Amino acid sequence: MEPQEPLKSYEGRGETLDEAFLDAARKALDDDRDRNVGRQFVVIRHVVTVDNPRISEHRVAIGG
């Protein structure tokens, strides 16, 4: 059995879910562009902060 590298995750924040995912993706590319371009990630966590009556911030973590 081959040793597996630890799961690396990237957290993104944004006023919209789209902005949060773009922020996380940018961080993944900044970390290792050659390795992460075209790579598939899974959503590890999605946290929403609500400032009544609207959502004020999305935080997502992706990894894989």
mmCIF file as Biopython writes it, N, C-alpha, C and O atoms, coordinates in Angstrom:
data_model
#
loop_
_atom_site.group_PDB
_atom_site.id
_atom_site.type_symbol
_atom_site.label_atom_id
_atom_site.label_alt_id
_atom_site.label_comp_id
_atom_site.label_asym_id
_atom_site.label_entity_id
_atom_site.label_seq_id
_atom_site.pdbx_PDB_ins_code
_atom_site.Cartn_x
_atom_site.Cartn_y
_atom_site.Cartn_z
_atom_site.occupancy
_atom_site.B_iso_or_equiv
_atom_site.auth_seq_id
_atom_site.auth_asym_id
_atom_site.pdbx_PDB_model_num
ATOM 1   N N  . MET A ? 1  ? 0.837   -1.169 0.000   1.0 0.0 1  A 1 
ATOM 2   C CA . MET A ? 1  ? 0.000   0.000  0.000   1.0 0.0 1  A 1 
ATOM 3   C C  . MET A ? 1  ? 0.895   1.249  0.000   1.0 0.0 1  A 1 
ATOM 4   O O  . MET A ? 1  ? 1.792   1.390  0.831   1.0 0.0 1  A 1 
ATOM 5   N N  . GLU A ? 2  ? 0.628   2.141  -0.945  1.0 0.0 2  A 1 
ATOM 6   C CA . GLU A ? 2  ? 1.422   3.351  -1.068  1.0 0.0 2  A 1 
ATOM 7   C C  . GLU A ? 2  ? 1.026   4.366  -0.004  1.0 0.0 2  A 1 
ATOM 8   O O  . GLU A ? 2  ? -0.155  4.499  0.318   1.0 0.0 2  A 1 
ATOM 9   N N  . PRO A ? 3  ? 2.001   5.082  0.542   1.0 0.0 3  A 1 
ATOM 10  C CA . PRO A ? 3  ? 1.639   6.125  1.513   1.0 0.0 3  A 1 
ATOM 11  C C  . PRO A ? 3  ? 0.886   7.243  0.797   1.0 0.0 3  A 1 
ATOM 12  O O  . PRO A ? 3  ? 1.230   7.627  -0.321  1.0 0.0 3  A 1 
ATOM 13  N N  . GLN A ? 4  ? -0.130  7.749  1.452   1.0 0.0 4  A 1 
ATOM 14  C CA . GLN A ? 4  ? -0.911  8.833  0.870   1.0 0.0 4  A 1 
ATOM 15  C C  . GLN A ? 4  ? -0.505  10.143 1.520   1.0 0.0 4  A 1 
ATOM 16  O O  . GLN A ? 4  ? -0.223  10.210 2.716   1.0 0.0 4  A 1 
ATOM 17  N N  . GLU A ? 5  ? -0.483  11.171 0.702   1.0 0.0 5  A 1 
ATOM 18  C CA . GLU A ? 5  ? -0.167  12.486 1.242   1.0 0.0 5  A 1 
ATOM 19  C C  . GLU A ? 5  ? -1.392  13.014 1.987   1.0 0.0 5  A 1 
ATOM 20  O O  . GLU A ? 5  ? -2.522  12.642 1.669   1.0 0.0 5  A 1 
ATOM 21  N N  . PRO A ? 6  ? -1.172  13.867 2.962   1.0 0.0 6  A 1 
ATOM 22  C CA . PRO A ? 6  ? -2.308  14.393 3.712   1.0 0.0 6  A 1 
ATOM 23  C C  . PRO A ? 6  ? -3.209  15.256 2.835   1.0 0.0 6  A 1 
ATOM 24  O O  . PRO A ? 6  ? -2.754  15.878 1.875   1.0 0.0 6  A 1 
ATOM 25  N N  . LEU A ? 7  ? -4.474  15.281 3.177   1.0 0.0 7  A 1 
ATOM 26  C CA . LEU A ? 7  ? -5.447  16.082 2.455   1.0 0.0 7  A 1 
ATOM 27  C C  . LEU A ? 7  ? -5.124  17.555 2.642   1.0 0.0 7  A 1 
ATOM 28  O O  . LEU A ? 7  ? -5.052  18.039 3.771   1.0 0.0 7  A 1 
ATOM 29  N N  . LYS A ? 8  ? -4.931  18.259 1.555   1.0 0.0 8  A 1 
ATOM 30  C CA . LYS A ? 8  ? -4.641  19.684 1.608   1.0 0.0 8  A 1 
ATOM 31  C C  . LYS A ? 8  ? -5.925  20.421 1.267   1.0 0.0 8  A 1 
ATOM 32  O O  . LYS A ? 8  ? -6.612  20.069 0.308   1.0 0.0 8  A 1 
ATOM 33  N N  . SER A ? 9  ? -6.247  21.434 2.045   1.0 0.0 9  A 1 
ATOM 34  C CA . SER A ? 9  ? -7.481  22.172 1.778   1.0 0.0 9  A 1 
ATOM 35  C C  . SER A ? 9  ? -7.182  23.654 1.595   1.0 0.0 9  A 1 
ATOM 36  O O  . SER A ? 9  ? -6.157  24.163 2.048   1.0 0.0 9  A 1 
ATOM 37  N N  . TYR A ? 10 ? -8.095  24.322 0.927   1.0 0.0 10 A 1 
ATOM 38  C CA . TYR A ? 10 ? -7.966  25.744 0.640   1.0 0.0 10 A 1 
ATOM 39  C C  . TYR A ? 10 ? -9.290  26.408 1.010   1.0 0.0 10 A 1 
ATOM 40  O O  . TYR A ? 10 ? -10.359 25.960 0.593   1.0 0.0 10 A 1 
ATOM 41  N N  . GLU A ? 11 ? -9.208  27.480 1.797   1.0 0.0 11 A 1 
ATOM 42  C CA . GLU A ? 11 ? -10.420 28.166 2.227   1.0 0.0 11 A 1 
ATOM 43  C C  . GLU A ? 11 ? -10.592 29.452 1.443   1.0 0.0 11 A 1 
ATOM 44  O O  . GLU A ? 11 ? -9.643  30.206 1.227   1.0 0.0 11 A 1 
ATOM 45  N N  . GLY A ? 12 ? -11.833 29.685 1.022   1.0 0.0 12 A 1 
ATOM 46  C CA . GLY A ? 12 ? -12.158 30.907 0.306   1.0 0.0 12 A 1 
ATOM 47  C C  . GLY A ? 12 ? -13.310 31.625 0.974   1.0 0.0 12 A 1 
ATOM 48  O O  . GLY A ? 12 ? -14.154 31.001 1.617   1.0 0.0 12 A 1 
ATOM 49  N N  . ARG A ? 13 ? -13.343 32.939 0.819   1.0 0.0 13 A 1 
ATOM 50  C CA . ARG A ? 13 ? -14.405 33.755 1.402   1.0 0.0 13 A 1 
ATOM 51  C C  . ARG A ? 13 ? -14.945 34.692 0.336   1.0 0.0 13 A 1 
ATOM 52  O O  . ARG A ? 13 ? -14.222 35.128 -0.559  1.0 0.0 13 A 1 
ATOM 53  N N  . GLY A ? 14 ? -16.237 34.992 0.453   1.0 0.0 14 A 1 
ATOM 54  C CA . GLY A ? 14 ? -16.831 35.948 -0.468  1.0 0.0 14 A 1 
ATOM 55  C C  . GLY A ? 14 ? -18.248 36.297 -0.081  1.0 0.0 14 A 1 
ATOM 56  O O  . GLY A ? 14 ? -18.891 35.587 0.692   1.0 0.0 14 A 1 
ATOM 57  N N  . GLU A ? 15 ? -18.726 37.401 -0.627  1.0 0.0 15 A 1 
ATOM 58  C CA . GLU A ? 15 ? -20.095 37.817 -0.354  1.0 0.0 15 A 1 
ATOM 59  C C  . GLU A ? 15 ? -21.091 36.878 -1.027  1.0 0.0 15 A 1 
ATOM 60  O O  . GLU A ? 15 ? -22.216 36.711 -0.555  1.0 0.0 15 A 1 
ATOM 61  N N  . THR A ? 16 ? -20.666 36.260 -2.144  1.0 0.0 16 A 1 
ATOM 62  C CA . THR A ? 16 ? -21.498 35.267 -2.817  1.0 0.0 16 A 1 
ATOM 63  C C  . THR A ? 16 ? -20.771 33.926 -2.790  1.0 0.0 16 A 1 
ATOM 64  O O  . THR A ? 16 ? -19.562 33.869 -2.568  1.0 0.0 16 A 1 
ATOM 65  N N  . LEU A ? 17 ? -21.507 32.870 -3.014  1.0 0.0 17 A 1 
ATOM 66  C CA . LEU A ? 17 ? -20.906 31.537 -3.049  1.0 0.0 17 A 1 
ATOM 67  C C  . LEU A ? 17 ? -19.892 31.448 -4.187  1.0 0.0 17 A 1 
ATOM 68  O O  . LEU A ? 17 ? -18.834 30.837 -4.034  1.0 0.0 17 A 1 
ATOM 69  N N  . ASP A ? 18 ? -20.214 32.053 -5.321  1.0 0.0 18 A 1 
ATOM 70  C CA . ASP A ? 18 ? -19.304 32.064 -6.460  1.0 0.0 18 A 1 
ATOM 71  C C  . ASP A ? 18 ? -17.976 32.732 -6.105  1.0 0.0 18 A 1 
ATOM 72  O O  . ASP A ? 18 ? -16.909 32.220 -6.443  1.0 0.0 18 A 1 
ATOM 73  N N  . GLU A ? 19 ? -18.045 33.875 -5.424  1.0 0.0 19 A 1 
ATOM 74  C CA . GLU A ? 19 ? -16.823 34.576 -5.019  1.0 0.0 19 A 1 
ATOM 75  C C  . GLU A ? 19 ? -15.997 33.736 -4.048  1.0 0.0 19 A 1 
ATOM 76  O O  . GLU A ? 19 ? -14.768 33.734 -4.117  1.0 0.0 19 A 1 
ATOM 77  N N  . ALA A ? 20 ? -16.665 33.028 -3.150  1.0 0.0 20 A 1 
ATOM 78  C CA . ALA A ? 20 ? -15.955 32.185 -2.185  1.0 0.0 20 A 1 
ATOM 79  C C  . ALA A ? 20 ? -15.224 31.045 -2.896  1.0 0.0 20 A 1 
ATOM 80  O O  . ALA A ? 20 ? -14.079 30.739 -2.561  1.0 0.0 20 A 1 
ATOM 81  N N  . PHE A ? 21 ? -15.886 30.409 -3.886  1.0 0.0 21 A 1 
ATOM 82  C CA . PHE A ? 21 ? -15.225 29.335 -4.631  1.0 0.0 21 A 1 
ATOM 83  C C  . PHE A ? 21 ? -14.073 29.868 -5.468  1.0 0.0 21 A 1 
ATOM 84  O O  . PHE A ? 21 ? -13.035 29.213 -5.568  1.0 0.0 21 A 1 
ATOM 85  N N  . LEU A ? 22 ? -14.231 31.037 -6.071  1.0 0.0 22 A 1 
ATOM 86  C CA . LEU A ? 22 ? -13.137 31.630 -6.850  1.0 0.0 22 A 1 
ATOM 87  C C  . LEU A ? 22 ? -11.944 31.949 -5.958  1.0 0.0 22 A 1 
ATOM 88  O O  . LEU A ? 22 ? -10.798 31.742 -6.357  1.0 0.0 22 A 1 
ATOM 89  N N  . ASP A ? 23 ? -12.203 32.446 -4.762  1.0 0.0 23 A 1 
ATOM 90  C CA . ASP A ? 23 ? -11.122 32.745 -3.823  1.0 0.0 23 A 1 
ATOM 91  C C  . ASP A ? 23 ? -10.368 31.470 -3.441  1.0 0.0 23 A 1 
ATOM 92  O O  . ASP A ? 23 ? -9.137  31.464 -3.400  1.0 0.0 23 A 1 
ATOM 93  N N  . ALA A ? 24 ? -11.097 30.401 -3.162  1.0 0.0 24 A 1 
ATOM 94  C CA . ALA A ? 24 ? -10.461 29.122 -2.812  1.0 0.0 24 A 1 
ATOM 95  C C  . ALA A ? 24 ? -9.658  28.571 -3.994  1.0 0.0 24 A 1 
ATOM 96  O O  . ALA A ? 24 ? -8.554  28.057 -3.812  1.0 0.0 24 A 1 
ATOM 97  N N  . ALA A ? 25 ? -10.209 28.678 -5.196  1.0 0.0 25 A 1 
ATOM 98  C CA . ALA A ? 25 ? -9.512  28.183 -6.386  1.0 0.0 25 A 1 
ATOM 99  C C  . ALA A ? 25 ? -8.225  28.969 -6.629  1.0 0.0 25 A 1 
ATOM 100 O O  . ALA A ? 25 ? -7.198  28.389 -6.981  1.0 0.0 25 A 1 
ATOM 101 N N  . ARG A ? 26 ? -8.281  30.279 -6.444  1.0 0.0 26 A 1 
ATOM 102 C CA . ARG A ? 26 ? -7.066  31.094 -6.607  1.0 0.0 26 A 1 
ATOM 103 C C  . ARG A ? 26 ? -5.988  30.677 -5.619  1.0 0.0 26 A 1 
ATOM 104 O O  . ARG A ? 26 ? -4.808  30.618 -5.964  1.0 0.0 26 A 1 
ATOM 105 N N  . LYS A ? 27 ? -6.395  30.392 -4.405  1.0 0.0 27 A 1 
ATOM 106 C CA . LYS A ? 27 ? -5.422  29.974 -3.390  1.0 0.0 27 A 1 
ATOM 107 C C  . LYS A ? 27 ? -4.804  28.627 -3.757  1.0 0.0 27 A 1 
ATOM 108 O O  . LYS A ? 27 ? -3.612  28.409 -3.538  1.0 0.0 27 A 1 
ATOM 109 N N  . ALA A ? 28 ? -5.612  27.723 -4.316  1.0 0.0 28 A 1 
ATOM 110 C CA . ALA A ? 28 ? -5.086  26.423 -4.742  1.0 0.0 28 A 1 
ATOM 111 C C  . ALA A ? 28 ? -4.062  26.608 -5.868  1.0 0.0 28 A 1 
ATOM 112 O O  . ALA A ? 28 ? -3.017  25.958 -5.872  1.0 0.0 28 A 1 
ATOM 113 N N  . LEU A ? 29 ? -4.364  27.489 -6.814  1.0 0.0 29 A 1 
ATOM 114 C CA . LEU A ? 29 ? -3.431  27.729 -7.920  1.0 0.0 29 A 1 
ATOM 115 C C  . LEU A ? 29 ? -2.178  28.455 -7.456  1.0 0.0 29 A 1 
ATOM 116 O O  . LEU A ? 29 ? -1.080  28.160 -7.927  1.0 0.0 29 A 1 
ATOM 117 N N  . ASP A ? 30 ? -2.333  29.399 -6.539  1.0 0.0 30 A 1 
ATOM 118 C CA . ASP A ? 30 ? -1.160  30.102 -6.010  1.0 0.0 30 A 1 
ATOM 119 C C  . ASP A ? 30 ? -0.237  29.143 -5.261  1.0 0.0 30 A 1 
ATOM 120 O O  . ASP A ? 30 ? 0.982   29.317 -5.264  1.0 0.0 30 A 1 
ATOM 121 N N  . ASP A ? 31 ? -0.821  28.134 -4.621  1.0 0.0 31 A 1 
ATOM 122 C CA . ASP A ? 31 ? -0.038  27.171 -3.855  1.0 0.0 31 A 1 
ATOM 123 C C  . ASP A ? 31 ? 0.791   26.268 -4.776  1.0 0.0 31 A 1 
ATOM 124 O O  . ASP A ? 31 ? 1.979   26.058 -4.531  1.0 0.0 31 A 1 
ATOM 125 N N  . ASP A ? 32 ? 0.170   25.737 -5.829  1.0 0.0 32 A 1 
ATOM 126 C CA . ASP A ? 32 ? 0.879   24.818 -6.724  1.0 0.0 32 A 1 
ATOM 127 C C  . ASP A ? 32 ? 0.143   24.744 -8.065  1.0 0.0 32 A 1 
ATOM 128 O O  . ASP A ? 32 ? -0.673  23.850 -8.287  1.0 0.0 32 A 1 
ATOM 129 N N  . ARG A ? 33 ? 0.440   25.683 -8.941  1.0 0.0 33 A 1 
ATOM 130 C CA . ARG A ? 33 ? -0.272  25.771 -10.213 1.0 0.0 33 A 1 
ATOM 131 C C  . ARG A ? 33 ? -0.134  24.490 -11.037 1.0 0.0 33 A 1 
ATOM 132 O O  . ARG A ? 33 ? -1.131  23.979 -11.547 1.0 0.0 33 A 1 
ATOM 133 N N  . ASP A ? 34 ? 1.067   23.972 -11.172 1.0 0.0 34 A 1 
ATOM 134 C CA . ASP A ? 34 ? 1.293   22.788 -12.012 1.0 0.0 34 A 1 
ATOM 135 C C  . ASP A ? 34 ? 0.481   21.588 -11.528 1.0 0.0 34 A 1 
ATOM 136 O O  . ASP A ? 34 ? -0.041  20.817 -12.333 1.0 0.0 34 A 1 
ATOM 137 N N  . ARG A ? 35 ? 0.385   21.442 -10.254 1.0 0.0 35 A 1 
ATOM 138 C CA . ARG A ? 35 ? -0.295  20.279 -9.701  1.0 0.0 35 A 1 
ATOM 139 C C  . ARG A ? 35 ? -1.816  20.450 -9.645  1.0 0.0 35 A 1 
ATOM 140 O O  . ARG A ? 35 ? -2.548  19.470 -9.784  1.0 0.0 35 A 1 
ATOM 141 N N  . ASN A ? 36 ? -2.300  21.680 -9.445  1.0 0.0 36 A 1 
ATOM 142 C CA . ASN A ? 36 ? -3.727  21.880 -9.204  1.0 0.0 36 A 1 
ATOM 143 C C  . ASN A ? 36 ? -4.543  22.287 -10.422 1.0 0.0 36 A 1 
ATOM 144 O O  . ASN A ? 36 ? -5.772  22.256 -10.361 1.0 0.0 36 A 1 
ATOM 145 N N  . VAL A ? 37 ? -3.903  22.671 -11.532 1.0 0.0 37 A 1 
ATOM 146 C CA . VAL A ? 37 ? -4.663  23.006 -12.739 1.0 0.0 37 A 1 
ATOM 147 C C  . VAL A ? 37 ? -5.335  21.739 -13.254 1.0 0.0 37 A 1 
ATOM 148 O O  . VAL A ? 37 ? -4.677  20.721 -13.466 1.0 0.0 37 A 1 
ATOM 149 N N  . GLY A ? 38 ? -6.634  21.806 -13.452 1.0 0.0 38 A 1 
ATOM 150 C CA . GLY A ? 38 ? -7.393  20.661 -13.962 1.0 0.0 38 A 1 
ATOM 151 C C  . GLY A ? 38 ? -7.746  19.619 -12.916 1.0 0.0 38 A 1 
ATOM 152 O O  . GLY A ? 38 ? -8.422  18.637 -13.221 1.0 0.0 38 A 1 
ATOM 153 N N  . ARG A ? 39 ? -7.305  19.820 -11.715 1.0 0.0 39 A 1 
ATOM 154 C CA . ARG A ? 39 ? -7.571  18.862 -10.636 1.0 0.0 39 A 1 
ATOM 155 C C  . ARG A ? 39 ? -8.988  19.044 -10.104 1.0 0.0 39 A 1 
ATOM 156 O O  . ARG A ? 39 ? -9.518  20.155 -10.090 1.0 0.0 39 A 1 
ATOM 157 N N  . GLN A ? 40 ? -9.589  17.953 -9.669  1.0 0.0 40 A 1 
ATOM 158 C CA . GLN A ? 40 ? -10.920 18.016 -9.079  1.0 0.0 40 A 1 
ATOM 159 C C  . GLN A ? 40 ? -10.804 18.100 -7.569  1.0 0.0 40 A 1 
ATOM 160 O O  . GLN A ? 40 ? -9.984  17.417 -6.956  1.0 0.0 40 A 1 
ATOM 161 N N  . PHE A ? 41 ? -11.626 18.936 -6.985  1.0 0.0 41 A 1 
ATOM 162 C CA . PHE A ? 41 ? -11.672 19.116 -5.542  1.0 0.0 41 A 1 
ATOM 163 C C  . PHE A ? 41 ? -13.073 18.801 -5.047  1.0 0.0 41 A 1 
ATOM 164 O O  . PHE A ? 41 ? -14.040 18.870 -5.804  1.0 0.0 41 A 1 
ATOM 165 N N  . VAL A ? 42 ? -13.172 18.461 -3.792  1.0 0.0 42 A 1 
ATOM 166 C CA . VAL A ? 42 ? -14.475 18.251 -3.164  1.0 0.0 42 A 1 
ATOM 167 C C  . VAL A ? 42 ? -14.697 19.380 -2.160  1.0 0.0 42 A 1 
ATOM 168 O O  . VAL A ? 42 ? -13.752 19.953 -1.618  1.0 0.0 42 A 1 
ATOM 169 N N  . VAL A ? 43 ? -15.965 19.678 -1.931  1.0 0.0 43 A 1 
ATOM 170 C CA . VAL A ? 43 ? -16.304 20.687 -0.927  1.0 0.0 43 A 1 
ATOM 171 C C  . VAL A ? 43 ? -16.232 20.015 0.430   1.0 0.0 43 A 1 
ATOM 172 O O  . VAL A ? 43 ? -16.954 19.054 0.697   1.0 0.0 43 A 1 
ATOM 173 N N  . ILE A ? 44 ? -15.368 20.517 1.275   1.0 0.0 44 A 1 
ATOM 174 C CA . ILE A ? 44 ? -15.198 19.965 2.611   1.0 0.0 44 A 1 
ATOM 175 C C  . ILE A ? 44 ? -16.150 20.651 3.585   1.0 0.0 44 A 1 
ATOM 176 O O  . ILE A ? 44 ? -16.722 20.023 4.476   1.0 0.0 44 A 1 
ATOM 177 N N  . ARG A ? 45 ? -16.301 21.958 3.387   1.0 0.0 45 A 1 
ATOM 178 C CA . ARG A ? 45 ? -17.122 22.718 4.337   1.0 0.0 45 A 1 
ATOM 179 C C  . ARG A ? 45 ? -17.696 23.939 3.630   1.0 0.0 45 A 1 
ATOM 180 O O  . ARG A ? 45 ? -17.046 24.534 2.771   1.0 0.0 45 A 1 
ATOM 181 N N  . HIS A ? 46 ? -18.924 24.306 4.001   1.0 0.0 46 A 1 
ATOM 182 C CA . HIS A ? 46 ? -19.559 25.536 3.515   1.0 0.0 46 A 1 
ATOM 183 C C  . HIS A ? 46 ? -20.244 26.177 4.711   1.0 0.0 46 A 1 
ATOM 184 O O  . HIS A ? 46 ? -21.165 25.600 5.290   1.0 0.0 46 A 1 
ATOM 185 N N  . VAL A ? 47 ? -19.792 27.373 5.081   1.0 0.0 47 A 1 
ATOM 186 C CA . VAL A ? 47 ? -20.337 28.092 6.230   1.0 0.0 47 A 1 
ATOM 187 C C  . VAL A ? 47 ? -20.915 29.408 5.726   1.0 0.0 47 A 1 
ATOM 188 O O  . VAL A ? 47 ? -20.294 30.117 4.933   1.0 0.0 47 A 1 
ATOM 189 N N  . VAL A ? 48 ? -22.110 29.718 6.201   1.0 0.0 48 A 1 
ATOM 190 C CA . VAL A ? 48 ? -22.783 30.941 5.788   1.0 0.0 48 A 1 
ATOM 191 C C  . VAL A ? 48 ? -22.992 31.826 7.008   1.0 0.0 48 A 1 
ATOM 192 O O  . VAL A ? 48 ? -23.474 31.364 8.042   1.0 0.0 48 A 1 
ATOM 193 N N  . THR A ? 49 ? -22.630 33.097 6.885   1.0 0.0 49 A 1 
ATOM 194 C CA . THR A ? 49 ? -22.893 34.073 7.941   1.0 0.0 49 A 1 
ATOM 195 C C  . THR A ? 49 ? -24.062 34.929 7.481   1.0 0.0 49 A 1 
ATOM 196 O O  . THR A ? 49 ? -24.040 35.488 6.385   1.0 0.0 49 A 1 
ATOM 197 N N  . VAL A ? 50 ? -25.081 35.029 8.321   1.0 0.0 50 A 1 
ATOM 198 C CA . VAL A ? 50 ? -26.286 35.761 7.956   1.0 0.0 50 A 1 
ATOM 199 C C  . VAL A ? 50 ? -26.339 37.073 8.727   1.0 0.0 50 A 1 
ATOM 200 O O  . VAL A ? 50 ? -26.206 37.103 9.950   1.0 0.0 50 A 1 
ATOM 201 N N  . ASP A ? 51 ? -26.536 38.152 7.982   1.0 0.0 51 A 1 
ATOM 202 C CA . ASP A ? 51 ? -26.760 39.463 8.575   1.0 0.0 51 A 1 
ATOM 203 C C  . ASP A ? 51 ? -28.179 39.836 8.164   1.0 0.0 51 A 1 
ATOM 204 O O  . ASP A ? 51 ? -28.403 40.351 7.068   1.0 0.0 51 A 1 
ATOM 205 N N  . ASN A ? 52 ? -29.117 39.576 9.035   1.0 0.0 52 A 1 
ATOM 206 C CA . ASN A ? 52 ? -30.540 39.632 8.735   1.0 0.0 52 A 1 
ATOM 207 C C  . ASN A ? 52 ? -30.894 40.823 7.864   1.0 0.0 52 A 1 
ATOM 208 O O  . ASN A ? 52 ? -30.496 41.941 8.190   1.0 0.0 52 A 1 
ATOM 209 N N  . PRO A ? 53 ? -31.611 40.640 6.786   1.0 0.0 53 A 1 
ATOM 210 C CA . PRO A ? 53 ? -32.218 39.399 6.296   1.0 0.0 53 A 1 
ATOM 211 C C  . PRO A ? 53 ? -31.439 38.755 5.157   1.0 0.0 53 A 1 
ATOM 212 O O  . PRO A ? 53 ? -32.003 37.945 4.421   1.0 0.0 53 A 1 
ATOM 213 N N  . ARG A ? 54 ? -30.177 39.083 4.989   1.0 0.0 54 A 1 
ATOM 214 C CA . ARG A ? 54 ? -29.441 38.514 3.862   1.0 0.0 54 A 1 
ATOM 215 C C  . ARG A ? 54 ? -28.155 37.835 4.325   1.0 0.0 54 A 1 
ATOM 216 O O  . ARG A ? 54 ? -27.695 38.025 5.451   1.0 0.0 54 A 1 
ATOM 217 N N  . ILE A ? 55 ? -27.602 37.053 3.433   1.0 0.0 55 A 1 
ATOM 218 C CA . ILE A ? 55 ? -26.323 36.394 3.710   1.0 0.0 55 A 1 
ATOM 219 C C  . ILE A ? 55 ? -25.212 37.419 3.499   1.0 0.0 55 A 1 
ATOM 220 O O  . ILE A ? 55 ? -25.152 38.076 2.460   1.0 0.0 55 A 1 
ATOM 221 N N  . SER A ? 56 ? -24.343 37.550 4.482   1.0 0.0 56 A 1 
ATOM 222 C CA . SER A ? 56 ? -23.274 38.534 4.367   1.0 0.0 56 A 1 
ATOM 223 C C  . SER A ? 56 ? -21.941 37.924 3.956   1.0 0.0 56 A 1 
ATOM 224 O O  . SER A ? 56 ? -21.077 38.623 3.427   1.0 0.0 56 A 1 
ATOM 225 N N  . GLU A ? 57 ? -21.766 36.618 4.197   1.0 0.0 57 A 1 
ATOM 226 C CA . GLU A ? 57 ? -20.498 36.000 3.833   1.0 0.0 57 A 1 
ATOM 227 C C  . GLU A ? 57 ? -20.657 34.501 3.686   1.0 0.0 57 A 1 
ATOM 228 O O  . GLU A ? 57 ? -21.351 33.848 4.465   1.0 0.0 57 A 1 
ATOM 229 N N  . HIS A ? 58 ? -19.986 33.964 2.652   1.0 0.0 58 A 1 
ATOM 230 C CA . HIS A ? 58 ? -19.855 32.516 2.453   1.0 0.0 58 A 1 
ATOM 231 C C  . HIS A ? 58 ? -18.403 32.178 2.712   1.0 0.0 58 A 1 
ATOM 232 O O  . HIS A ? 58 ? -17.507 32.909 2.289   1.0 0.0 58 A 1 
ATOM 233 N N  . ARG A ? 59 ? -18.161 31.071 3.404   1.0 0.0 59 A 1 
ATOM 234 C CA . ARG A ? 59 ? -16.806 30.533 3.577   1.0 0.0 59 A 1 
ATOM 235 C C  . ARG A ? 59 ? -16.850 29.073 3.113   1.0 0.0 59 A 1 
ATOM 236 O O  . ARG A ? 59 ? -17.683 28.292 3.571   1.0 0.0 59 A 1 
ATOM 237 N N  . VAL A ? 60 ? -15.969 28.728 2.225   1.0 0.0 60 A 1 
ATOM 238 C CA . VAL A ? 60 ? -15.915 27.359 1.731   1.0 0.0 60 A 1 
ATOM 239 C C  . VAL A ? 60 ? -14.507 26.826 1.907   1.0 0.0 60 A 1 
ATOM 240 O O  . VAL A ? 60 ? -13.537 27.584 1.902   1.0 0.0 60 A 1 
ATOM 241 N N  . ALA A ? 61 ? -14.405 25.526 2.062   1.0 0.0 61 A 1 
ATOM 242 C CA . ALA A ? 61 ? -13.112 24.850 2.070   1.0 0.0 61 A 1 
ATOM 243 C C  . ALA A ? 61 ? -13.195 23.744 1.024   1.0 0.0 61 A 1 
ATOM 244 O O  . ALA A ? 61 ? -14.128 22.941 1.020   1.0 0.0 61 A 1 
ATOM 245 N N  . ILE A ? 62 ? -12.198 23.717 0.134   1.0 0.0 62 A 1 
ATOM 246 C CA . ILE A ? 62 ? -12.124 22.668 -0.865  1.0 0.0 62 A 1 
ATOM 247 C C  . ILE A ? 62 ? -10.854 21.878 -0.654  1.0 0.0 62 A 1 
ATOM 248 O O  . ILE A ? 62 ? -9.868  22.405 -0.138  1.0 0.0 62 A 1 
ATOM 249 N N  . GLY A ? 63 ? -10.869 20.630 -1.045  1.0 0.0 63 A 1 
ATOM 250 C CA . GLY A ? 63 ? -9.690  19.783 -0.907  1.0 0.0 63 A 1 
ATOM 251 C C  . GLY A ? 63 ? -9.841  18.554 -1.766  1.0 0.0 63 A 1 
ATOM 252 O O  . GLY A ? 63 ? -10.860 18.369 -2.431  1.0 0.0 63 A 1 
ATOM 253 N N  . GLY A ? 64 ? -8.835  17.720 -1.750  1.0 0.0 64 A 1 
ATOM 254 C CA . GLY A ? 64 ? -8.966  16.495 -2.523  1.0 0.0 64 A 1 
ATOM 255 C C  . GLY A ? 64 ? -7.638  15.938 -2.908  1.0 0.0 64 A 1 
ATOM 256 O O  . GLY A ? 64 ? -7.571  14.900 -3.567  1.0 0.0 64 A 1 
#
